[in-house]
Amino acid sequence: MMNSRYTNSVKKTKWQNIVIIFVLLFMLISALPNLYSDKLTVNLVSNNSQNEPISAQTIKRLLAKHQLTVDEIKTSTEGSAITLANETDQVAVETLLTEQFAENYSVASSVENNAPTWLKSFNGQPIKLGLDLSGGVLFVLDVDTERALFDKLKDIALDVKSLAIADRIHLSNVSQPNNYTITFDFNISKQSAVEKLLTKVTKIYPEFSQSKIDNNQVTLAYSSQEQVKFRQETMNQTLKTMRGRIEELGITEAVTQKQGKNRIRIELPGVHDPEEAKRIIGATASLDFYQLAENSNAVGILQMTDNSGRQ
């Protein structure tokens, strides 16, 4: 009986030891990627197969002349791969190589981990270092939700004007007294046509409330609840846009989150070129269409100037 209990205890201990060894081995393999680092490589790619290859010594002397150090330079008939010793030198190296070899070579950068192939096959990833440990860039963006709301109303006012023109209704004046109200002045002689227009506007923009100031003036206004909803949607869209732009930088450990009511906090660990990050994150794109005015004294004219300042 004693031998049976002893045997069961030994078997149980063996299985526990096997499990412990397996867990320790798994943890060891998971930790191995942290022993290897990402290396930034600047590539000089030949634009023509007839170009004469640039020797590693030539590139090294050029960089050393400007106090720029490298870990390794590999050359081939297609170009050269320059592994930097310091990632903060990326912009300076790219600028220098572009100035010297832009006629026959294009410059591009890539980041590669120097872990062995068998370790990469496990898809192991090093621990993500935050801003405090790896350094980087911190942005706090202030989202102008009031301007976004004003621009939204401006677009709606143009839509209503287009609908009025289609229904042959003359709007003598369209104004935005504030960021959540549009006022329309129309011809009182076409009251029935105006009522149809307002019904159509309500169907297209149900979030607006309508009110008549007098017989020939109508206002469209965002309610306080709709204003809050619009601001939240603007913040969510801005967050999505910022995350999409950060993906262009290739930073997987970036932190993008809402801070307060109308601010976005962006942390970019490991980024050593704040100007490039600022350029990508702060890029804006808009496209507006305007009908050319035949009469410069007409209502709603937008005066534009050329590079010489002429209207």
Residue, then its C-alpha position, 0 to 999 in steps of 0.5 A: m500500500m505504501n509502495s503504491r502511494y509512493t509510486n503515484s507521488v513519484k509519477k505526479t512529481k515527474w509530470q509537474n517537473i515536465v510541465i515546469i520545464f515546458v513552461l520555462l522553455f516557452m518563457l525562455i523562447s518568448a524572451l529571446p527576441n528581446l536580446y535582438s534589436d531592430k536595425l535601420t537600413v538606408n538603401l541606395v537603389s540603382n535607377n539603371s542597371q548600367n550605373e557603376p556600383i558605388s564602393a562601400q569605402t566611398i560611402k563610408r568616407l562620405l559619411a565619416k566626413h560628416q560625422l555619421t557612423v554605420d554598422e555595416i555597408k553591403t554593396s551589390t549591382e542593384g545598389s547598397a544597403i547601409t545599416l546605421a549605428n544610430e537611428t537618429d542619423q537617419v534624416a541626415v544620412e538620407t539627405l546626404l545620400t540624396e544630394q550626392f547620388a540622386e541622379n542615378y540612385s533612389v534612397a529608401s529606408s527599412v527596419e529589420n530585426n537581426a534575430p536569427t531566422w529560426l527565431k523569427s519563424f516563431n513570430g516572437q516579438p520583443i517587449k514594447l518599450g514605452l516613451d520613457l524607456s525608448g525615447g520618442v515624440l509626444f504630441v497633444l493635438d487640439v481638435d477644433t470641433e467648433r470649426a468642424l461644426f461651422d464647416k458642416l453647416k456651411d456645406i449644408a447651407l450650400d446644399v439648401k441653396s442648390l435645392a432652392i435653385a432647382d425649385r426656382i426659389h430665390l434666397s436673398n440671404v444665407s447667413q450663419p450667425n453662430n456655429y449651430t444655426i443657419t438663417f435663410d431669407f426667401n421670397i414671400s410670394k412663393q410661400s407654397a414652394v418654400e414649404k415644399l423646400l423646407t419639407k425636403v430639407t427636413k427629410i434630408y437633414p432630420e437632425f436640424s430643427q426649423s423655426k420661422i423668425d418671420n414670414n420670409q425668414v427661416t432658421l435651421a439649428y442643431s439642438s444641444q444633443e445633436q451638437v454633442k453627438f456631432r462633436q463625439e463623431t468628429m473626435n472618433q473620426t479624427l482618432k481613426t484618421m490619426r491612427g491611419r497616418i501613424e501606420e505610415l510611420g510603421i510604429t506598431e507600439a504607438v499610443t493614440q488616445k482621447q484626452g479630455k473633451n477635444r484633445i488627442r494624445i499621441e505617443l511615438p516611441g522610438v521616433h527620432d525625426p519629430e519633423e517628419a512625424k509632425r508632417i505626416i500627422g499634421a497633414t490636411a487635405s480638402l477639396d472644394f468646388y465653387q461656381l464662377a460668379e458672373n457678378s462680383n456684387a452677387v450674394g455669397i461671393l468668395q473673393m480669391t487671390d492668386n500668387s501675385g495678390r490679384q483678386 
